[in-house]
Amino acid sequence: MLRGWKFEIQLDEKLGKAVYLQIADAIIKDIHSGRLKPGDALPGSRNLSQLLKVNRNTVVEALNVLLIEGWLVSKERQGTFVADTLPGFKSVQKTEWVTSAIKNTASKHCHIQFDDGHPDSKIAPTTELARAYRQIFNQKARWQMMGYGNELGDLEFRKSIVQMLNHQRGMQINELNICITRGSQMAMYMIAQCLFVKGDYVIIENPGYKPAWSAFENAGAKLLPVSIDKDGLQIDDVISYLKSGKKIKAIYVTPHRQYPTTTTLSLKRRLELIRLSNKYGFTIIEDDYDNEFHFGYRPVLPLSSFTELKNYVYIGTMSKVVAPALRIGYLASNNSSLIEIVGSLRKIIDVQGDSIMEQAVLQLIKDGTIKRHIKKATNYYKTKRDFMATVLNKYIANKATYAIPEGGLAFWIVPNKQVDCLQISKRLESKGIKIITPDTYSFDETINGIRLGYGSLSEKELEEGIIALGKML
């Protein structure tokens, strides 16, 4: 019987190695990499021969080699399996597999997992992306892309992102003001390393995004938390820090849809924050992590679009648009010198980005695939958002407060009374339901709130999860 393992190999009769040995070595490679694990069943020789388009006897020879060498075992009337004890593997290796399986048990036994707002990978434009990759490698001048490129990213790709930021988000930058990164977290790390020195202070939102905090602290900066209310960041607290005499180097904000509360920073506070930035000389680090999926008239324009703002760093991502596994982020700034410093750091740690992937995504932008996908995905997530609102209204409306977000892929749920969210999390997990615990985004004291991502779950899973949560609030 065929298993989920997909055998991928390019057979080459001109390689100087017998085809059956190429097949055997490819299977060994998959065992080494962990794609095939002890006890996994292989397809039968007939199926493999049809898959590889070779004579069945060739496959039988390959399997015999692996049986003789001890990589496989044959069980009568059952089939051929990867051996439990593998040649050339230390005994600890199998232990590592077992340990890994034990570590993953908690997440595997949870049949419903509320993340913090991930997209649904099932609707990613993978077919179109694969086509774009094939077309790139079929180009006559493909060899030109095989060498080193610019540390800031492929020039044409940068120009495309710049055009999007200028036309859709009201910014005024050029290709020298932007660096393409492997996801927004890399952008966060690099800007922290280039902006902060030990002893600097950075103001952060509380609750907020801890991975960003870790990047700042790693660069030597100290964190100053500011509370969030219905209008976003509390500016009076920011002013108090600025007047305290501390060396405030930057403020990190998620003004479009604050993480995790989804609150939008009011226009009045936006303007005041810009005024304070210009007056005190600190940089606004703006993380616009989910701008694309918006269900209202249009997304609120970034702080970075205000021409009067003197010092900003704008961080965004395309990973949620294309696919989370494709790490595509970017950072932009009106300070070209800062981007040059970022480029120099990039050369040290990564030399350059993935220019092939950038070319492939650029092709999807040019042929309209990305635009069509965003439109399709936005409608898809709006339907899910509406369903989520329906089940929340049905099962927890009298137990918690929540706003229906105009975009993004998560709800922020605040219980009407103080509850032990960590204890609720444990009780839900015992029923096979996983939620993000408040300590994931709290600075010190645990926040009385729960962020529930809905994008990657089915309607059935959403309803079952909300029913269970409602019973515990």
N, C-alpha and C positions, 0 to 999 in steps of 0.2 A: 504494500500500500504506500502511495506517495505521501511524503511528509512535507511540512512547511519549508524545509530546507531547499533552497534553490541553488542548483549546481551551476556555477558560472566558470567557463573555461574557454579559452581560444586555442583550439588545436592547430598545430602547424606541422605538416609533414616534412617541411624543409628545415625543421629545428635541429635535426641530427639526433633526436631522441625518439625511440619508438612511441607510437601513439598510446599504447596501453600503459606505458610508464608515465607519460604526461598526465593521463587520467588518474593514475595511482597517486602521483605527487600532488596533484591538485586537491585530491581528497585529504591527503595528509596535511596539506596547508590549511584546509578548512577545520581540521581537528585541532591543529596548533592554535589557530586564531580564536577558537571557541564557538565558531558557527555550528560545528558538529561536536556534540558532547557525549561522554560515556553513556551508553545505553540507547542512543538515538538510532532509529532504524533507517536504512538506506532504501531507495527505490529498487525494485527488482532489475535484473540485468536487461530484460527486454525493454522496460521503460527507460532505463538509462541509455540504451543503444539508440532508441528512437529520439530521445532528447538531444543526444550528442551527434546524431546522424552518422553513426559508425556501425560496423558489423558487430553483432551481438558477441561473437567470439572474442573480439578485442576487449569488450567490457568485462567478459568473464575472466580473461587473462589479468586485467587490472585488479579485479576483486580477489583473484587467487593470490596475487603478489601481496596484497594487503592482509589477507588471511594468514599467509605464511609468515609475514613479518610481525603479526600480532596486533595490527591496527584494528582489524575487524574480527568478529566471531560469527559463525554461522549456527543458527538454531533450527533444528529440524522442524519443518512445516510452519515456521514462523518468519524466517527471512534472515537477512544479514544486518548486523548491528555493530556500532562502534564499541570496541572492547572497554570493559570497566577498568582494567589495568593496562595502561598504554606504554609501549616501548619508548625509552628515552625520556619519559616524564618522571620527575621525582614524585614520590608518593604524596608529597604535600600538595601537588597540583590538583589532584582530585579533591583533597580537603578544601582547597580554595574554592573549587566549584560548589562544594556542599555548603561551605561557609557563606558564599555569595547568595546561594539559594535561600539559606536561613535568614540572611539580612533582608532579602527582598520579600520574605513571607508576609510581613506586615502590610506592604503595599499590594501584594498579590491577592491576599485574602479579602482586601477591600474592593468589592465589585463596583462601588461608586466612589469616585475621587473628585471632590471639588478642588480645583486648582485656584490660582489667584487671578485667572483671566487669560488662559491660553486659547489660541485659535483651534479650530477643528482641522487636524491634519488631513482628514479624509477629503476635504474639498480643495486642498492645495492643487495648483495647476502643474502637477508633476509630469503629466504627458507632454504638455507644451514646453516645460523646462528641459525634458529629455530631448525633445526635438531640437531645441535651440542648441544644446550641447553638440548633438550630431552635426548640425549645420556648421557650427564653428570648426569642428575638426575636419570637415570636408572642404573647407575653404582652401584655395590654392596657396594663400599666404599664411597658413596656420602656423608655420615655423616661426613667424615673427612674434607670436604670442608665447612661445616656449621659453624665452629668455626673461631676464629681470625687467621689471617695470618701475613705475614711479611709486615711491614710498607712501604718497598720499592717496594712491588708487588710480585705476585706469582713467585717463583724462576724459574720454568721451562719457564714461559712466558718471564721473564727477559733474560734468556739464549737464547731464540729464537730471541728476539729483538737484543741482543748483536751480535749474529751470523750474522744477516742481516746487521747490521751497519759495522761489520768487513769485511764481504765478499763483500758487494755491495757498501759500501761508504768509504772503505779504512781506517777505524778507527781501533784502537788497545785498546780495553777495555775489561773488564770482567763484570760479574754480580754484582760485588761490586761497579761498576762505574755508575750504572744506577738506576733511580727511575721511576716507572710507575705512571702516574698522570691521573686525570680526565680531559683530554684535555690539549692542549698546553698552554692555558691561566692560568690554575692552576700551571703548571710548571713555567711560567713566574712570577707568584705571589710568589711562594715559593722561587725561586732563588733570587728574589729581597729582600725578608725578611731576607734571610740568608747571603746575600753578602753585602748589603748596610747598612750604619748608617747615621744618619742625618749629612748633610754637605758634603757627598760624591757627586761627579759629575759622570754622565754617558753620553757619547757621543752617539747621535742618528742620524739616517738618516732623512733628510727633503726633500721631503715628506716621511712619514713613517707610522708605525703601532701604532695608538694612544692607543689601549688597553694595549700594552706593556709599553708605556710611563706612563700610569696611575698606573700600578703596581710599577714602579720604584719610582714615586713621592710619592706613598702611603708609601713606605719604608723610605722616608726621603731624597731621592736622588734628585739632581738638573739636569736638562736636558741641554745639549749643542748640538744644531743642526748643522749638516754638510750637505751641498748641494750634489745633485746627478747630474752626467752628463752621457754621453753615455757609459763611462767605469765604472760607479758605484760611490761609495763613493769617494769624493775628499780628497785625503790623505794630501794635503797641509794644508787644514783646520784642520785636525786632529793634525798635527804637531804644528800648531799655538796654539791650546788648550793645548797641552802637555808642551809647553814652557812658558805658561802663569803663571805657578805657582799654578794652581788649582789642587786639589786632585782628579785626574781622576782615578776612581775605575774600570770602565768597559766601553766597547763600545758595543752597540747593533746593529747587522747588519743582513741583509737578503741577503747574497752575491750570492746565486744561482739564484734567480729571485727576484730582489729587489721589496719590496712592497712599493708603488703600481705600480712603473714604469716598472716592469718586466726586468730591465737591469741586466746583469750579471757582477759582479765585475771582472775586468781584472786580469790575472795572475800576472802581474807586481805589481798591487796594493795589491793583496792578500799577496804576499811575503813581501812587505813593511809593511803591517799592522801586519803581524806576527813578523817581526823584531822589530817594535815599541812596540808591546805587551811585548816581552821578555825584551827589554831594560828598559821600564818604569814600568813594573810589573802590568799593568792593565789586566783584564780578558776580553776575547772576548766572548760575548754572541751571539751565532749563531743560528738564527731561520730559520730552513730549512722546511718551512711550506707546500711545495707542491712538494717534491722531486720525488714522485712516477710517476707522469704523465709527461713523457718526450718523445718528438717525434723525436729527433735527434739520433745520434749514441749512446750517453750515457750522463747521467747527469754529470755536473761538480762536482768533488769531494769536500766535505766540507773543510773549513779551519781546522776543527777539525781533519782531516785525516793527517795533516802535523805533523810528529813526533817531529819536532823541536819546535812546539808551546807548551809553558809551562803552560799557564793558559787559559782554555776554558770551556765553558758550551754549550752543543749542545742540542737544543730543537727540537723535532719532534712530529708528530701526525699520528695516524692511522685512525682518524675519517673520513677523506676524502676518505680513501680506503674502509672501511667497510660501515659506514653510519654516517652522521653528528650527529645523535641523540645519538650514542654510543660515550661517551667521553673517548677516549683513547689517551693519550699523554705520553711523556716521556722526561726526561732530563738526559743527560750523562755528565760526567766530568772526566778529568784525575786526578782530585783532590779528592781522596777517602774520605778525612776528610770533604770536603764540602758536599759530598753525605750523610755522617753520620749526619751532622747538618740538612740537608733537611729531612732525615728520622725522626729525633727527632721532627721537626716542624710538619711533617705529622701526627705523633702520637697525637699531641695536637688538630689538626683541623679536622682530618678525620680517625684516628686510622690505617686505611689500605684502599686499593683500593677495587674494585669490583672483587674479586677473581673468582667468577663464570663466569663473562663476560670474564675475562682474560683466563680462561680455555677453554671457548667456542671459542674464537678467536684463541687461540693456536691450537685447533683442526683443525680449518680451514687452519692454516698455515701448519700444518703437513700433511694434506691430499691433499694439493696442491690447495685448493679452492682460497686462497688469490692470489697466483701466477697467476692462470687462470683468476681471476677477473681483476687483474691489466692489464694483456695483453688485455683482452676484452675491458676494460674501456679505455685504452690508444688508441686503434684503434677507439673507439666510439668518444672520445674527439678530436682526430686528424681530423676526418671527420668534426666535428663541427667547429674546428679551421679553417680548409680550407674553409668551407662555409662562416664563419665569415669574413675571409680575402677577399673572393669574393665580398660580399655585401659592405664591406668597400671600396674596389677598385671601385665599381660601383657607390656608392652614395656620398662618402666624400673624395675621393682621392685628389681632388684639393682644399679641404678646411681644411685638417688636416694632420699631420704627425703621422705615427705609424709604428712600426716594427712588423713583424709576429713572435710571440714568439715560441721558440723551445720546450716549455712545459708549464705547468700550465693551468689555466682555465680562463684567462682574457687577454684583450688587454689594452694597455695604449694609449690613443688618445690625441694628443696635437694640438689644433686648430692653424692654421697658423697665425692668428692674435689674439690679446688679446680680450677675450670675457668675459662676465659676466656669468660664469657657474652656479651660484646660480639662476640667472634669467632664464637661459635655463632650469634648473631643474624644476622650477615652471611651466614654459610654457609646458614642456613635461608632467608633472603630470596632468595638466588640460586636456590632451589628453589621460590620462590613462597609461602613461609610466613613470616608476620610474627609476632614476639613482642615483648612489652614488655621493653626492656633494663633491667638493674638500676640503671643510673645515673639512671633515672626516679624512683627512690625512695630512693637512697642519699644520705646527708648529705655524706660525704667519701670514704672508701674504698669501692670497689665491693663490694656485698653479694653473697655467693655464694648466690644464690637466684633463682628465676624465678616470676613470678605469671602463671598461665594462666586467663583467663576462659573459661567454657564455655557460658554462657547463650545467646549469639547464634549459635553454630555448630551445624551438623547433626552427627549421629553419624558420618557418613562423613568429614566434615572433621576432627572430633576425632580419629578413629583415624588418619587419614593424617598429621595434624600430630604426634601422639605417636610414631608409628613413626619419623618423620624425626628428631624430637628425641632419641629413644632411641639412634639410630645415632651421634649426635654426643657423647653424654655419656660 
